[in-house]
Amino acid sequence: MSGENRIQAEAIPFEGKQEMIGCQKGTARFCDRQVILILSGLMLILLLPPVFSAGADPAEPIVARHPDVSESTGTGLSLSAEALAEQAKSSVVAVSFAGRDGQQAGLGTGFVISADGLIATNLHVIGEARPISVQFMDGKKYDVKEVHATDRQMDLAVLKVDAEDLTPLPLAEPDSLKQGAEVIALGNPQGLRYSVVKGVNSGTREIDGKPMIQLAIPIEPGNSGGPVLDAQGYVQGIVTLKSAVTRNLGYAVNISALKVLLEKPNPVPMNRWLTIGTLDERHWKPLFGSRWRQRAGRIMVEGFGNGLGSRSLCVSQEDLPALPYEIAVEVKLDDESGAAGLIFYSDENTKHYGFYPSNQSLRISRFDGSDVFLWRVLEEKKSNSYREGEWNQLKVRLETDRILCFVNDEQIFEIKDQRYTQGKAGLAKFRNTVAAFRGFQVAREIAPYRPSKETAQKILDLTEDLRVDRPPHAELIEEVVKETDEKRAQQALQERARLLTKQAERLQQLAQSIHERVVRDDLQQLFKKQKESEIDLLTAALLVARLDNAEVEVKTYLNQVAGMANEIQKTLPADASPKVKLKALNDYLFQETGFHGSRTNYYSRSNSYINETIEDREGLPITLAILYMELGSKLGLDIEGVGLPGHFVVRVNSTAEKGELVDVFERGEVVSEDAARAIIVSANSGRFDEEFLKAQPKKEIIKRMLRNLLNLARDDEDVQAMLRYVETMIAIDEDLLQERWLRAVLRYQTGRITEAMADADFLLEKSPEGFDLRRIQEFRDYLETVKSTE
C-alpha cells in the first residue's frame, strides 16, 4: 500500500479515569489496541488509547470461601461410585420453592458447603421472589432464611438455613479435574430424590461465554444444582445444563466460580428476596395466581391462573377519572393461540369486562362470577389492524351509555352493555398464556397510538426515494423529527418496511437514529442547566440506558428510587444526624437489599445500565455510586462522585471535616487517603495526580459511563454501538475533538460518507493542536472520491 493511500487515525487518549476497559478481560494492565479496517484498498488503523482494567491481578488469583467451607488438599485415595454416594448422601438436599398457592412449584438439588448452614445450588432452581425450602435425605426440612449470595451470569446461588453441625462437601482446587476422569453427579432427576449417576469429564467448553465442565452423563430436570464429585469425593462442579442434542451430555459450572462468589457474598434476607421482581403493591394487585413480575419497563405474566378459564388478573390501584375516560395498554403474546389484554369495571374479584386478543381474533367478554356459565363473549371478530407476533395497543373508551374498543387506533367494537358501570381497570391473561404488557395508561383522552394519515403520508413521502445502498442522511432525520414524535415515526417507518422489504434495513436505521436523536436531545437539555445542583444525574444515567433500550421508562425508575429513599427515611428519627443517615443508607443497600459489585461478569454491558443495576442489585462502581449519591441526596447527605482511575468512588462530605471516600462496589467500605493515592499511582504510570481526588462534574460522570460502553462495544467489534456512544458524548460536549475524529472514522465505516466529511471539515477548520492535519485532509479527499461513486 502506498504512503499516499495510508491514513492513520490518531490515538485517542481516553481519560485514565475509566471503569472497566482492557485488552484482556480480568487483567490489571495497560495495553494499546489496534483495530485494522481494510476498506476498498484503504487501511485505516485506529489506535485506541491505553486502557485500564479494574479486574483482579492475574498473578494473585482469588481463592474465595466461607470460613467453614472444606477445601481439597489435592491428595486422597480414589473411591468407588458406591462409596462416594454413601459418603455424600447426607450432604445433598432437595431444593424447592413454593408458588403463589403455597404448593411446590419447582424442584432441584443443592449441597452443603459449610457446617453452619450454607447450601450451594443454581439460581434458576430457586426461582424469583418465592419462599424456598431444603430437605435432607433423612427427612429433615428447613426453610431458607437468607439468600446468602447470587450470580445471575453463572447461574449460582448460596442459601442459608438455620442449622448447625451439617456435613459439608469439600471443594476441589480449580482445574484439578483431568479430562477423562470419572465423576458422579447427585440430584433429584424428574423428582426422583437422591439419585446418583456416573460418567466422565469430557473436557471444558465455553457456553454462552461461561467456562463449563462437559459431562458424559445423563442430566434431567431436578439434577440442576447438584454436585459433581471426583473420585476422591471433592466437588468439581455444579450441574447446570443438559444438552438439547443428546441425553447423555450435560454441563456443570466449575467450582472456581462458586469460590469467587463466596468471597464477596451479597446476603438478602427472605423478606427482601420475596420482593425481587414483584409488582409494587401500591400500584398493582395480582389475583388468581400466575406469576406477574416487572422488568425493564414491562409487566410480564406466565403460568396458569386459578380463576375461570385459567384466568389471572392484575388490577391497577390507580384512581379513575369520571366518565368519559380511556384505558390503554400495549400487549405482546408469546403464542397467538393465547389470550391476554385489558379488564375494566372490575370489582377486584370475579366480575369485570375484558377486551383481549384470543386465538387470532379479538374479543370483548363479560365475567359475572366464578362459574363458566357466568362468562359471556359479547362480540368477537378478526381485524387486519392486529399484528400477530408484535406489540399491539388495546384501548377502551368508557362513556355513560357505551363502551368503545380499539386495536391500534381502529375501532373494533361498540358495546351498549350496561351491567357494570364502575370498578377498577387492569390486565388479564387466560390459560397458559405467556404475555408482556407495556405503556398502561388511564386518561380522559389518550393520544392516538399511530401517526395520523396525514403525518404517515408525509413520512412516507420523505422516505419514498430512500436509498437502499446507504444510510439515511442527517437532513432526512431532522425532517422526520419535525413531523411527529419518535413513537409514531417508528410506527410509520415500520409499516413502510413491511411493504418495501428492500428498504427495510435503512428504515429501521432511520427509526433507531430518531430514537437516539431524541435521547441525545434529552441529555443535551439536562446539561444546559447553569448550576451543577440543578442537573439530574439519575435521569441522565437512565437516558444512557435508554439509548440502548428504548423500553426503559425513565419515570418508572425515578419513582422506584424515590420509593427506596422513602423506605430508608421511615427508619430515621426526625433529628437524625448525617452519620445516622449514612448508616441507614448502607444498611438498606448492602445488608437488607443485597446490592453488591458485579464480579464474575464484570464486563457485561448490563452493569453499565443503571436500570439493570437497580433491578439485579449488582453493577459497576460507577452505576452503584450514582444510585448511592441519589439516595444520599434524598436523605439530605452531601455525596459527590470521585473518579479514581479505574475505580469510581464517592466522597461523603456530611460526616467528616474533609469528607471521607467510600467504595460502593465494596459494600460501603471507607477508602483511606493512602489507599486512594495508591490506586492513583498504580493506574497512572507511577505518578500521583491530585486532580483524580477532586469531585467529578455530573457531565464527566456520564461521559465516563459512555466511555465504558464504547470500550465494551469495541471489544465486541460492534461498530454501530461505538458510533452511538461517540455521537452521544459529542452531543453533550461539543469540545471533544478527538472523539469527533473517531466519529468521522466510524461514520465512514458505517457508510455515512456525507456525515464523515462534515466531521473532517470541522477539524480542518478548527486546526486543533496535536492533530495531523495532512492525514485528515487525505481522509477528506478520499471521502470525496467515495461519494462521487455513490
C-alpha angles and dihedrals in degrees: 000000000000122000090243092061099044115094122179123199111224118253110262108221100212112201116280086232094089134142117214116352131126144133091244116038113233095024128112103215139101123252142171115232123203119202107195115201116192104196124168095322092316119110115202111190107199108196106199117202135267107283137198129217122208093206126118120286105263090218089061106050115196114244105191128186144139112261091251097043112119116235131206116249092199092243134092143104122278115255131204120253088251092053092045092051092048092048095048103038095092090055098051120089139188110239119205137168129205129239125224090277091056093248124124109278101173141017131198141139138269138170137214116259100171134032092233096063113283114144126186124213142135121293091228089057093065098046119207130294094355133124110258131205136179129209128199126216091256089060098256110143129197132187113229110248098186140013094228098191140351137190113188095189094053092036093235133143134176117204129200123214130178099253137120136204095024119161110247123205112237116248118230126234111263116269093008093122112095123216109263094024117142117250139174129213124207124202151110105278114190088351093301096136126224098006125164129212129183129214145126139269105257094188140271126303136179111237117185089341095309124114108238137180110240111221128199090212136109110261123190136171106289094039090086112115094019123133124257108214128199123217092276093054098254121138109247099171149349119248109245115151141027123209117258089209105053135014098227096061130084143152135232132196111245112253090238089075090057091050091053090050092051093055093064109022122182104212117204118186114228093249087061095038089059089062098056111116093354124134119257104262089211089067107025137038115195116207136188101019129277121120115278117184140158129227136156093356095310133107111218131190135188140159132057118301121219096224127096110309090012084293127174127185136202109196121202114231091205117126112249126225124238117276131312102052140132136233123198141172137168114235134188123190123212088213123020090219086071130080132227136143147105131343126192141176087034123171087206088252132058102323122084146098122262133202115188148133113262126180095339093314135089121241140187113198139175121220114202100175146324097297123094089231089061094061114094126183102214097188139350132187144146122250133198088212091068111090113209116225093012139089113283128184117229116196134178126192114206117205132169094263107020148027120228120198125198137183116198089343095307114120109236105169140019109195127189094188109133103180091119126027104167140038143090130313127224149118135303139189131188137208115348094327119154108207142163128211132195139167098033109180142166122198143143086255128004119210117248113279096220129040118272117262089254094052093043090051091050090052091046090050091050091051098038092103096035108153115237092203098060140033121263116278121250088242091059092051089051092051094050092048089055092053101055146337125290098260096051092043090054092049093051092047093048090052089054090048090057090053098041108040094177090062096041098101094050093045090053088050089052092050091050091047090053090051092049091047091053092049091047090049089053091051091048091053091051093054095046087079111117096216124059090220091060094058113099103220095184092053090049091051091049090051088055088056091045089055088072098030117040090191094068104112107208094199092054093059094041088057091046093053090046088054090051090052090050090053090055093043091056090061094054129087116238092253097044113159122228090257091054091048092049092051091049090051092050093045092050096048102037106024106030105031101026102233109172145159117276110243114159094050101024093151098057113122087227088074090062093054109085093203089060090045088056093046099042095033093228135089150125125310090258098049092044089047093053090053090047092050092048094050091044091052091052088052092052097256123141105230126160134183120252117196106212109182108271095358129062118212136166134236118222107208096178100073107043137035094244096026124246128248116238127195106215091183088062094051096268100313115168113244114215121223090247091053091049091050090050091053091051094047093046094050098037102061093269095305127120117222120187090206091076090064094056122099113267117233113241092249090057091050091055092046088052091053090051091049089054090054091044092056092047090051089049091053089050091046088235101154095175090056092046089054091048093055095043091049089053094048090053091046091061096036116030091182094073097111098167090051088050090057089050089049091053090056093045092047090053092047091053094048098258095133100160092049091047089053090052091056092048090049090050092053093045090052094047093043092197119201116259095030123115097233092184091062092045089053090049089051091049092050091049091051088054091057092048092050092051091059095051 
